[in-house]
Structure formats: structure tokens, C-alpha cells
Amino acid sequence: MGSEGDTTVRQRVQTLLLLFPAALGRLGLVEHTRGKEAFELALPVMVTGTVRTVLRTSDFFMVGLALPATALAGLEFAFQYYFVGFGLALAVSSGTISVVARLKGAGRHHRANIAIKQSLWLSVLISLPLVGIAQVYSEPLIGLLTNDPAAITQGAIYLRIVTYALLFRFWSMIAARALQGSGDTRTPMYVNLITVPTNIGLNGVLIFGVGPFPRLGIAGAAWGTMIAETISAIIFFYLLVGGEYDVRLNPGGKQWDTALARDIISVSAPLAGSRLVGTFGRFPFLFVLAILGTPVVAAYSIGRRVIMLAMMPAWGYSTASSTLVGQALGSGEEAKATAYGWDTTRIALVTQFLIAVVMAVIAGPIAALFNTEAPGLTVGFIRVFALAVGGFSVARTMQGALRGSGDTSWPLYGKLLGLSARLSVVSLALPAGMVLKVNGFSIAPGLGASIAAVFVAILLDFYIQAMVNLIRFWSGKWQVIAHRTGVGVADGDSSR
């Protein structure tokens, strides 16, 4: 009875949620069947992304309650270096979803399974050096972003510990993307619904020292993440080795396939470049914020984390677009792939707009929860990020469609243009007359524009990226890239 009752409730919830794409279909915004497919694929990824955003936000919330603003700033600075590894993991896993989706669409299931193994070996080669660097250079790395001794100490503590989680995070992302590329977005969601609450609970216990556990402060947040990511990796390994899913990992047999590794790298490299450009581009951006004051860095960090709840659906729709476009191309249906790209972008934009409006309206009460030194400034950042949601939605979803075809260079170009605009404008926030030395040259870009320049810089960045990705997809040239790579149809192996 209990199982039947749970199934009935789940079906009712699903029916209720599917009213959303049905309504958009009736309004003529999307074709109903394609909108429904995109929504059903995106929803589990949205749930996964939302719980992970809640995790990161809870980190800031708990650290903010337990420690002063310098700890929040240190946490934000440490995250930038962790995002280097995370960005590379996202790039490799994005290459995985592109290759797996097209191979599955072409019916080449054995090759799809080998592709997963190639991604795993690539992740090991990338993540191990990053862990070593963090152990040796954590304090100097944080010191590049701030001269606040307390922020440096707190950030270095977090960075040294949390980078151990990269190995496990890499594998979990690859496994999740492989499942998503096969059309299964629910299993990764279920795994995250187990491990993310575990992570939040561990963080709370270890940050505050609940019961017999010591009060570890910011180190507790790092250890909680490390333990939870290890659990996640073990679960994904068990699931994919078990062979009960459309994709699987075979630990034995052939370990390396140069052709497949090359395919994955060809898709992943521009994505890695895009992620690294975004990550390293945040360093000078945060440098400017740090000059404006530690409370500004803390307010930016909180605003960014909060509005990620509105931005997160784009990750789901981006994944859905990669899967649907990739599988359609793998089966030779280019017109269908194009239609999926446009419809997924439209439903993503409507979804995120509705959430962003709500977040902007309740920005004040949200900011008050974080015990911040600058609540008004935090509200400002939340609302500016809410305005940027439209650009983020289009940029990310269109990037997913391009990724499904293997065309990942243009999102990198968009990232470079957006970042250039962001840094050029944010430099105007520096005090007038302040001299910076760059490669032996002295420049004084500041006009004393302060926070206004920061807000404009954020908006320009997202909307420029959206414009570039939109134009590229509209041009149709991504279909040429799909034919050129030939993944799933002409990689020299006819095995199934």
C-alpha cells in the first residue's frame, strides 16, 4: 500500500508540473511535445542543481553565523580556485554528454560505454595535479586576491581540505553526464537528493561542533563536502558498474581508446577554456571588489549564491538541450535538432523569468537571513543578478544546444567578449587616480564609479554571452561542426 501510495503521489505531482509546458504550448511559445520532453529531462537536473545551490548557500549562511565577514570573504576567494577544478570537471563531463548522446542516438551503445571510461581516465590526469598545488600553495593563492590576513587564513584552510574532493567530484559529474546523455536525468537527481542533505548536515555538525564533534569552523564546511563527495562517487560507481542502466562502466577490458578520447577532448577543450576564462576572470573582478571593501565581497557572494536559485533551471534546460539535440543529430534529424534547441531555450527563459521576479521582490527578507554587515548592498546585488537572469538563461541553454552538436568554440568566444566588457567596466569602480601596475605598465582606469559600475559590468557580461550563442545557433553552422566531428557515425568503429 505504501509503495502504491507513493507512486500515486509522484504521478499526481508529475501531472501537475507538466501543466507548465502544456500551458506554454497553448500560448504558442513552444511546441507541446518538444516542450514536454525538454521539461521532463530538465526537471531532475533542476532539482539536482537547486539542492546543490542550497548546499553552497547554506555554507555561506552557516559560516556567516559562526564566523565574521572575513571568513565569508575567505570562503568566496577559496571557491574561485576550487572552481578551476570544478570547471575542468564540468568541461570533461560536458564532452562526455555530447559524445554519449550522439553515440546513443546512432545506436552505438558499446562505444558510449567506452567513452565513459576515457572520461574517467582524463579526470584522474587532470585532478591529481590540482590537489597537489592546493596543498602547497593555498595561502599564496588566496593572497593574490586580498591582503586581509584573516581572509587569507580562512580561505587557505578551506582550500587545502576541499580540493581533496575534486577526484570524487570529477567522477560523479562524469557518471551523471553519461546517464543524462543516455536520456536518464532522474538517477543523478536521486543520488544528489541523498548526498547533498548529507553534506549540509555534516557541514552544520562540523562547523558548529554539535554533540561530540569538535567545532571546526570553516574547516568543517570543507570536511563535510569532502565526505559527501566521496559517498556520491561510491554510489555512482556502484550504479554504473552494476549494468542496470543504458550506460555502464566496465572496469576491465579495453582501458584506452585514442579516437574517443580525442572526440571528448575536442568538445571539452573549448568548454574548459570557457570555464577557465570565467574562473580566472573573476579574480581581477574580486580584486576590484576587495578594494571597495570586504563587506562588498561578502554582499556580492551572498547575492550571487541566492540568485543561483533562479539561474539553476538553465543548467537543467542546457543538459536537456544537449541530450535532445545530440540524439537528434545522431539519428540524422537536423531539423528536429534545431527545433529542440529553440523550444528548450524559450521554455528556459520563461521558467527563469518567473523565479527571478519572485527573488527580486523578496530580496530584503532574504538578505536579512545572512547576518550581513551591508544588507542594503546585498539586496542590490540580488536584484541586479535577477535582471541578469534573462541573459544567463539564453546563454546557458543555447550553449547546451551547441554542445550537443560538438560546437563548443563559440560559447568560449562569447565568454571572452563578455568578460572583456565586465572587466573594462568594473575597473571604472576603482577610486579615481588609483594607479595599478600591470606587466610593468602603470594605468589608472578608475573613475570612482563604485558600485554602479559593478552592477553594469555584471549585466553586460551575461547579455553579451547570450547574444553570441544565440547568433551562432541561428546561423545553423553548428550542424556543419556535427558532421565534421562525425561522432557516432564515422569514427572508424562499427561495433555496437
N, C-alpha and C positions, 0 to 999 in steps of 0.2 A: 504493500500500500504506500509506504513512504517513497519508494522509487517511482511509482506511478504518479504520486502527487507532485514530486519534484519535476518530473517530465512535463506534467500539465502546466505547472507554473512557468517553466522555462519556455514552453511553446507559447503561452499567453504573452510573456514578456517579448519574445521574438516577434510575434504578430503585431504587438503594439509598436515596437521600434520600426518595423517595416512600413508603418503608416507614413513615416517621414519621406523615404524615396517615392512612395506611391503618390503623396501629395505634390512633390516636385514634378512628378510625371504628369499629373493632371494640370499643373500650371504651365506645362510645356518647357520647363527648364532642363529636363533630362528625358531620355527615352526610358520608359519604365523598367524594362527588363535589364538593360545595362546599368541603370542606376541602382537597381536592387542587387545585382551581382557585385557591383563596386562596394555598396554599403555593407553587404554581408561579409565580404572579405576584409573590409577596413575596420569594422566594428571591434573584432577581437584585438587587433593591433592598437586601436584607440584605447581600449580598456587597459592593455598592457602598458602603453605609453603613459596613460593617466596615472596608473598606480606607481610607475617609476618617477613621474613628476612629483607626485605626492611624497615619495621617498626623499627626493632631493630637497623638496620644500621643507619637509619635516626635519631634515638635517639642519637646515638654517634656523628653523624655528626652535629646535631643542638647544642648539649651540648658542643661539641668541638669548635663550632663557638662562643657560648655565654660565655663560662667559660674556665678557664685554665686547664692544663693537670691533675691536682689533681682531678677535677670533673669527668673527664673520668675514672680515676683510681677508684674513689669512686663509680661510676656507675657500673663498672665491678665487684667490690667487692660485692656490693649490689645484683647484678644479681645472684651471686653464691648462696645466701640464698633464693632468690626468686625461683631459680631452684630446691631447695629442695621441695617446694610445687608443682612446675610445674612437677617435676619428679614423684612425687607421683600421681598427676593427670594423667600423661601420663601412669603410671602403671595401675591404675584402669580403665582408658579408654581402654587400650590395652587388659585387661581382658574382658572388655565389647565386643570389636570387635571379640575376639576369641570365646566367648560363643555365642554371637548373630549370628555370621556367621555359626557356626555348627548347631545351633538350626534352623536357616532359611533353611540351606541345607537339614535338616531332615524333613522340613515341619512343625515344631513345633512353629508356629508364636505367639501363646499366651504366651508361656514360654519365647520367645525372648523379648516380651514387659515387662514381669515381671522382667527380668534380668536388663533392663534399670533402673527400679525403685530401685533395690538393689544397683546398682552403684551410684545412686544419694544419697541414704542414707549413703553409705560408704564415699562419698566425703564430706558430711557435717561433719561427725565424725572426718575426718582427717584434714580438712582445718581450722576449728574454733580454735583449739589449736595453730596452726601455726600463725594465725593472732594475737592472744594474746601475744605470745612470741615476735613477731616482735615489738609490741607496747612498750614492757617493756625493751627489751634488744638489741635494734638496734645498739646503739653506742658500747657497749662491743663486740657485734658480729663482727662488722666491724673492731674494734680494734684488733681482733685476727689475722687479715690478714695484717695489716700495722700499722706503728707507725707515719704516716703522719697525723697531726691533721686536715688539710684541707680535705684530702681524707676521713677521718673518719666522719667528719661533713657532707660532701656532700652525702656520701653513706648512712648514717643513716637517713637523710631527705628522700631520695628516698625510702629506705626500709620500713620505717614506713607507708608511704602512699600506695605504690604499693601492699603490701600484702593484703590490703582490697579487691583487685581484685581477690584474689585466689578463693573465694567462687564462683564467677561468672565464672571464667575461668574453674574451675573444671566441672561445669555443661555443659558449651559449648563444652568441649572436649568429655565428655561422650556422649552427643547428637550427635556430629559429628561422633564419632566412631561407634555408634549404626547404624546411617544411612549408613556409609561406610560398616559395616558388612553385611548389607542387600543388598549391591551392588550399593548404591546411593552415589557416591562421588561428585556429582555436587552440590547438595543443600548446603553442608558445604562451598563449594567454593563460591557460590553466597552470602552467609551470610558474609563471610570474605571480599569479594570484596566491601561490604557496610561498614563494621565496621573498617577495617584496614585503608583505606584512611581517615575515620573519626578520627581515633586515631592519624594518622600523622598530620592532620590539627589541631586538638586540641593541640597536643604537641607543634607545631610551634607557635600557638597563645599564649599559656600559658608560654612557655619557654622565648620567646622574648617580651611578653607583647604587642601584636598587638591590635590596636584600643583601646576600652575601658577596655580591660583586663589587669590586673597587670602583671609585669614581674616577674615570679616566679622562673626562672632558672631551676635547676634540679627538683624541686618540681613540676613544670609544666609538665615535662615528666611523672611523676608518676600519677598526676591527670588526664592527658589525657588518660593514659592507663586504669585507674580505670573507668572512664566514658564510654569508648568504650567497655570494657569487660562487663559492666552492660547492655549496649544496645544489645550486642551479646547474652547474656544469655536470655534476654527477647524474642528476636526473635526466638531462638531455642525452648524455652518453648512453645511459641505460635504455632510453626510449629508441634511439636510432640504431643501436646495436641489436635490439630485440627483433627488428624486422617486421613489425606490425604496421608500419606506415608506408606511404607511397615512395618515400626515400629512406635510405638506410646507410649506416656506416659499417663497413666490413673491415675490422682491424687487421685481418690477414690479407693474403693475396697481393695484388699489384699495389705498390705504395706511391709510385710517382708516374705521372703522365704529362710529359712536357707540353703537348699540344693543348691539353685542357688547362694546365697551369698558365700557359701563355694567354689563353682566352680570358681567364679570370683576371689576370694582371692587366690585360688591355682595357678591360672595363673598369677595374679597380683603380688604376693609376691616376686618371683624371679626377676620380672621386676622392682619392687620397689627397691629391693636390688641392682640391676644393676645400676639404676638411682642414688641411694644414694651413691653407691661406686664411680660413676663418678663425682658426685657433690662434695662430701667431699674430693675426691682425688684431685680435682682442688685447694683446699685450700693450702696444702703444695706446690703444683706446683706454685701457685700465690705467696706464701711466698718467694720462691726462686727468682721469677721474681722481686718482690718488693725489695729484697736485691740488685739485679742488677740495680735497678733504676726505678722510676716512669715512665720515657719515655719508658722503656722496657714493662711495664704493658700496657701502652696506645697503643704501637705498636702491641703487641700481641692481644689486644682486637679488634683493627681495622682489623688486618689480619684475625682473626677468623670470625668476622662478615661478611667481604667481601666474603670470600671463602665459606661461608654457601650458597651462591647463587649457587655454583657448587655442594655442598653436598646435597642441598634440594631435588633434584629428588629422592634420596634414601628413603626419607620419603614417597613419593608417591608410589614408587615401593614396599616398605615394606608393606604399607597398602594394596596395590593390592595383594601382595603375601599372606598376612594373610587372606584376603577375599576369594581368589580363592582356596587356599589350604584348608582353613576351610570348605568352602562349598562343595568341592570335597570329603573331609573326611566325612562330614555329610551325604552325599548321598552314601557313601560306595565305592568310586572310588579312591583307594590308588595310583594306577599307574598314574592316571590323576593328583592327588595332587603333586606327585613327579615331573612330567613333568612341571607343573606350577611353582614350586619352582626354577628349573634350568633355564627355559626360562626367568622368570622375573628377575633373577639375571644377566643373560647375557645382556638383553636389558638395565638394570640399569647401568651396567658397561660402556657400550658404550656411553650412554647418558651423564653420568657424566664426562667421559674422555674428550669428545669434549668440554664441558663447561669449565673444569679445564684448558685445554690448552689455551683457549682464555683469561681467567682470569690471568694466569701466564704471558702471552705476554703483557697485558696492565696493569700490576701491578703498574708500575711507575706513569702513569697518575691517577690511582685510589687513590694511596697513597697521591698524591698532593692535592686531594679534601678535605682531612680531617684536613688540617692545623696542621699537627703533628710536634712535635719537632724532631722526628727522622724518616724522610721519607725513608732513605735507609734501616733502620731496619724494617720498616713497609712492604716494598717491599719484604724483605727476608721472613718475616712471611707469606705473601700471597703466595709466591712461594712454601714454604715448605708445607703449608696446601694443595696447589694444588697437590703436589706429594703424599700427604696422601689420596687424594680423592678415589683412587682405593681401598684401604683397607677399607675406610669408606663405600663405595658403597656395597662391598661384605658382610661386617659385618652386615650392617643395613638390607639389603634385605634378607639375609639368616635368620636373626633374625625374620623378618616378617613371613617367611615361617614356622619356628619353632613355633612361637607364634600362628599361625593358627591351629596348632595341639595341642596346650597346653603345649608344651615342652619349657619352659622358663628358666630352670635352667642352661643350657649350655651357653647361652649368658652371664649369670652372671659370670660363670667361666672364660669365655673369657675376660670379663671386669676386673675381678680381676687380671688375668695374665698380661693383657695389662697395667693396672695401676701400677702394681708392677714394670714392666720394665720402665715405664715412670718416676716414682719417683726415682728409683735407678739411672737411667742415668742422670736425671736433677740435682740430688744432686751434680754431678761432676762439675756443673757450678758454685758452690759456691767458694768463694776465698779459696785458699789453706791455711790450718791451722785454718780456722774459726771453732770454737767449738760450737756445738749445744747440748743442754741438753734435752733428751727425757726420761721421766719416771725415772729420777734420774741417767740416764747413760749419759756420755759425749762422743760425737762422732764428728769426723772431716772428713766428707766424701768428701769435696771439693777438686778439683784438679785445680781450676782456668780455667776450660774449657770454661766457659762463654756461649755465645750464641750458639756455635756449639753443646754443649751438650743438650741444649733446643730443637734445631731442630731435633736431632737424637731421643730424647725422644718422641717427637710428632709422628714421623713416626713409631717407634717401637710399640707404643700403638695401633694405628689403624690396622696395619698389623697382629699383634698377635690376635686381636679380630676376624679379618676376617678368619684367619686360623682355629681357634677353631670352629666357627659357620659353616664354610664350611665342616670341617671333620665330625661334628655332623650330618649335613643334609645328607652327602654322606653315612654315616653309616646306615641310614634308621631306626634307633632306635626311632626316634620321632613318628613313626607310632604306636609303642608299647604304648607310652605315650598317644596317642589319644584314643586307645582302653581302656586303663586303666581308664582314666577320664570318658569316656562314655557320655560326654555332648551331648545331642540331641538324644541319642539312648537308654540310660539306666539310666535315673536319677530318675526313680520311679514315673513319672507322664506321663500319656498318653494323656493329654489334648492337643489340637491343638491351 
